[in-house]
Amino acid sequence: MKFLVTGGAGFIGSAVCRHLIRNTAHSVVNVDKLTYAANLASLEPISNDPRYQFAKVDIRDREAIGTLLRDNEIDVVMHLAAESHVDRSIDGPGEFIQTNVVGTFDLLEAVRSYWSELSGERRDAFRFHHVSTDEVYGDLPLDGGLFTEETPYAPSSPYSASKAASDHLAMAWHHTYKLPVVLSNCSNNYGPFHFPEKLIPLMILNGLEGRDLPVYGRGENVRDWLYVEDHARALEMIATGGEPGRSYNVGGCNERSNLDVVHTICDTLDRLKPRDDGKSRREQIAFVTDRPGHDLRYAIDATRLETELGWKAEENFDTGLEKTISWFLDNEAWWRPLRERYSGQRLGKS
C-alpha cells in the first residue's frame, strides 16, 4: 500500500516510516513542515530507499496535500503531525490549536476531497488513521483503573484538549461524510531518536553531562510506557486492519512513577557508563515545582488491539529502556546538535 505519513520527521512518525520501509512492502510519502522537534537525521537509515520520499509541506496547505495524495495514489493517510509537549502548550497554547485542531481540519478536508474521487476497491480499502494520545482521557487514581476505548474524554492541558478536539473532528468526518477513519490513542512513548525535551531522553542526557535531573513535585505521577517500535508496529496494524469508525488503545502495560523511571535511568547509566567520580547519578536528582494541572496517572487497556488485531508489545520497560540508553550512548552524533539548541530549559511553569 502507499502511505502518506504526516509528521514523519518527528519521534513517533520517523519510527513509523522506518518500520514501514524496513519491515513491509509498503511505500511512504513523509509529509512534515520541519518545526523545532522534527529531524530528518532520524530518517537517514531509509532516506535512499526508492519506496521512501519526503515532502516539506504544512498539513494546513490543502492544495499541496491534495497534490501529494493524487500524484502518489495514496491508500492510507496516517496522521501524526502535532505539537505534543504539554509544557510548551501551557506557555503557548495558540500554536497547539492551529496545528492540532485547525491543521487536522484542513487535512481531513483535503483527504475527503481526494477520497471522493476514488472508486471501487481503492475507495473501499482507503483509510485515514488519526493518531492520538491517552491524555485525552484525563487522569486516573493511583489505586486502580485503566483507560478503555469507552472512557469519557476529560482533557486537562491545552495539549490534551487540542488532541481531544482533533479526535472528535476525525470521528465526525467518519460519521457525517463516511470517510473511513480509524483512531488510536497511545500511552507515553520512549526509544531511539527521541527529542530531548521529554522525560526519558532529557534524563539520559542530563545524567551523562552531570546536570541536575529535574523531577516534578515528588515524582509520584505514574505513566504507562510504550517502546516506540512496538507502537509503530501497532500503528501499521491499525491502519491496514482496523475497522472504520473504531478506536484502538495502544499501551505497553508498563506503569512506572516518574521517580522510578529516573531511578532506573540513573542505575542503568551508572552500570553502562559510570561517573568519573564513581558516585551514583541518583545524587543528581533535583525535585522542582510541579507543572500546573499535572495528571496523576495514565494507564491503558490494550485488550481490543491485542484480541482483534493480534498486536502484542515485544519490549517490557526494562528491556526497552536498556536499548534506549544504549542507543543514546552510541549516537552522540544524532543528539549533540539538538543539545546545542535545546538543553532542557524549564517550560510550562505558569
C-alpha positions, 0 to 999 in steps of 0.5 A, spaced: 500 500 500 502 507 499 502 511 505 502 518 506 505 519 513 504 526 516 509 528 521 514 523 519 520 527 521 518 527 528 519 521 534 513 517 533 512 518 525 520 517 523 519 510 527 513 509 523 516 510 516 522 506 518 518 500 520 514 501 514 520 501 509 524 496 513 519 491 515 513 491 509 512 492 502 509 498 503 511 505 500 511 512 504 510 519 502 513 523 509 509 529 509 512 534 515 513 542 515 520 541 519 518 545 526 523 545 532 522 537 534 522 534 527 529 531 524 530 528 518 537 525 521 532 520 524 530 518 517 537 517 514 537 509 515 531 509 509 532 516 506 535 512 499 530 507 499 526 508 492 519 506 496 521 512 501 520 520 499 519 526 503 515 532 502 516 539 506 509 541 506 504 544 512 498 539 513 494 546 513 496 547 505 490 543 502 492 544 495 499 541 496 496 535 500 491 534 495 497 534 490 501 529 494 495 524 495 493 524 487 500 524 484 502 518 489 495 514 489 495 514 496 491 508 500 492 510 507 493 517 510 496 516 517 496 522 521 501 524 526 503 531 525 502 535 532 505 539 537 505 534 543 509 537 549 504 539 554 509 544 557 510 548 551 502 548 550 501 551 557 506 557 555 503 557 548 497 554 547 495 558 540 500 554 536 497 547 539 490 549 536 492 551 529 496 545 528 492 540 532 485 542 531 485 547 525 491 543 521 487 536 522 481 540 519 484 542 513 487 535 512 481 531 513 478 536 508 483 535 503 483 527 504 475 527 503 476 531 497 481 526 494 477 520 497 471 522 493 474 521 487 476 514 488 472 508 486 471 501 487 476 497 491 481 503 492 475 507 495 473 501 499 480 499 502 482 507 503 483 509 510 485 515 514 488 513 521 488 519 526 493 518 531 492 520 538 494 520 545 491 517 552 491 524 555 485 525 552 482 521 557 484 525 563 487 522 569 486 516 573 487 514 581 493 511 583 489 505 586 486 502 580 483 503 573 485 503 566 483 507 560 478 503 555 476 505 548 469 507 552 472 512 557 469 519 557 474 524 554 476 529 560 482 533 557 486 537 562 492 541 558 491 545 552 495 539 549 490 534 551 484 538 549 487 540 542 488 532 541 481 531 544 478 536 539 482 533 533 479 526 535 472 528 535 473 532 528 476 525 525 470 521 528 465 526 525 468 526 518 467 518 519 460 519 521 457 525 517 461 524 510 463 516 511 470 517 510 473 511 513 477 513 519 480 509 524 483 512 531 488 510 536 490 513 542 497 511 545 500 511 552 507 515 553 512 513 548 520 512 549 526 509 544 531 511 539 531 518 536 527 521 541 527 529 542 530 531 548 525 535 551 521 529 554 522 525 560 526 519 558 531 522 553 532 529 557 534 524 563 539 520 559 542 526 557 542 530 563 545 524 567 551 523 562 553 531 562 552 531 570 546 536 570 541 536 575 535 531 573 529 535 574 523 531 577 516 534 578 513 535 585 515 528 588 515 524 582 509 520 584 505 521 577 505 514 574 505 513 566 504 507 562 510 506 557 510 504 550 517 502 546 516 506 540 517 500 535 512 496 538 507 502 537 509 503 530 508 496 529 501 497 532 500 503 528 501 499 521 496 494 524 491 499 525 491 502 519 491 496 514 486 492 519 482 496 523 475 497 522 472 504 520 469 508 525 473 504 531 478 506 536 484 502 538 488 503 545 495 502 544 499 501 551 505 497 553 502 495 560 508 498 563 506 503 569 512 506 572 512 513 577 516 518 574 521 517 580 522 510 578 523 511 571 529 516 573 531 511 578 532 506 573 535 511 568 540 513 573 542 505 575 542 503 568 547 509 566 551 508 572 552 500 570 553 502 562 557 508 563 559 510 570 561 517 573 568 519 573 567 520 580 564 513 581 558 516 585 551 514 583 547 519 578 541 518 583 545 524 587 543 528 581 536 528 582 533 535 583 525 535 585 522 542 582 515 545 582 510 541 579 507 543 572 500 546 573 494 541 572 499 535 572 495 528 571 496 523 576 496 517 572 495 514 565 494 507 564 491 503 558 487 497 556 490 494 550 485 488 550 481 490 543 488 491 539 491 485 542 484 480 541 482 483 534 488 485 531 493 480 534 498 486 536 502 484 542 508 489 545 515 485 544 519 490 549 517 490 557 520 497 560 526 494 562 528 491 556 526 497 552 529 502 556 536 498 556 536 499 548 534 506 549 540 508 553 544 504 549 542 507 543 543 514 546 550 512 548 552 510 541 549 516 537 552 522 540 552 524 533 544 524 532 543 528 539 549 533 540 546 538 535 539 538 538 543 539 545 546 545 542 539 548 541 535 545 546 538 543 553 532 542 557 530 549 559 524 549 564 517 550 560 510 550 562 511 553 569 505 558 569 
